[in-house]
Amino acid sequence: MLERHILMGLDATELVTILAPLVEMEKQAASCASLEEYHALRQSGEATNAQVLDEIRAVVTQSNPSLPELRELYYGVLRSPVYAGDPETQVNVTAILNEAFKGVAGWQR
C-alpha cells in the first residue's frame, strides 16, 4: 500500500500514479538492445511524455504550492514504496519531476 503524502491538496500518491507510464517507458528504454531501438521507443513515447508532464504541472499548479511545500511533495514521491530499493527508477523520477516542476514556486534543478 502506498503511503499518502498530502500537503495543501497535493498528493504524492496521485503523482506516483501519474508518473507510472513514464517510469515504465524508462524501464523499457533500459532494456533496449540498440541505440536505434532506444530512439524508436523514445520517439513513440513523446506524446506520453508530454501528457504526463502536463498532467503533473496541472495538478501541482492548481494547488499553488510554496517552494517548501513543493519540496515536501517531491520527497514524498521519491520516498514512495513503489520506488524503494530501485535507485535507477528514483533517478528517472527525479529527472521527470524536475522537468515538470521547473519554474513552479521558484523550483530549480
N, C-alpha and C positions, 0 to 999 in steps of 0.2 A: 504494500500500500504506500502511496506517495504521501510524504509529509506535506501538509499545506502551509505555505508561507504567504500570508495575506497581509498586505500593507497598503493602506489608502486605496482600497479597491483593486490593487494589483495582486495577482495570484500566480505564484511561481509554478504551481501545478498546471495551470492553464497554459503558461508559456512552454512547459515541457511537452504538453500535448501538441501545441502549435509547431514546435521545433521538430517533432518526430519525422516528418517527410525529409527534411534536410539532413538530419542525423543519419537516417537510413541511406540516403544518397551518398553521404560521405563514407559510410562503411562499404558501400558497393564500389566507390571510387578507389578505396584502398586495395581492393582485390582485382583491379583491372590488370590484365596480362600485358598490355602495351600502352604506350603513350597515346596512340590513336584511339584505342578503346576508352581511355580516360577522357580524352577530349570529346568523343562522341557522347559519353554519359553526361559530361558537364553541359554540353550544348543541349541535349534533350531535357535537362533539368533546369534550364534557365527560367522557364515560366514558373516552376515550383519555387525556385529560389526567390524570385521577385514576389510571388504571392505570400510566402512565409514571412519575408522581411516586412512587407507592407502590413500584414496582419499583426505582427509583433508591434510595429510602430503605432498602429491604430489603438491597440489595447493599452499600450503604455501612455500615449499622449492623451487619451481620454481621461486618465486619472490625474494628469498634470502633476507628476511627482517632483519632489525636490531631489537634488543630487544625492543626498544621503539615503533617501527612500529608494531611488533607482539602484544605488549600490547594494542595498539590502536585498532587493529583488534579484539582482544579478547573482549575488552569492547564494541566495535561496535556490535559484535554478541550478547552479553548479553543485550544491550540496544534495540535490535530489538523489534518492536511492537508485534511480534509473541509470545515473552516470557513475555511481560509486564503483571504484575499482577499475575504471576504464579511462585512463589518462588521455588516450587518443581522442575519445569522444568529448572529454572535457575541453580539450584544446579546440576542437571543432566548434563546440557550443560557445566557447569564449569568443572565437572569431565571429560567429554569427551574431551573437548578442552585441558585440562591439559595433558591428556594422549597423544593426537595427537601432541601437540606442544613440548612434552618432548625432550630436547636437541637441539631444533631448536633455533638458535641465542642465546644460553645460557639459554633457558627457563627452569625454575624450578617451581615446585608446590609451 
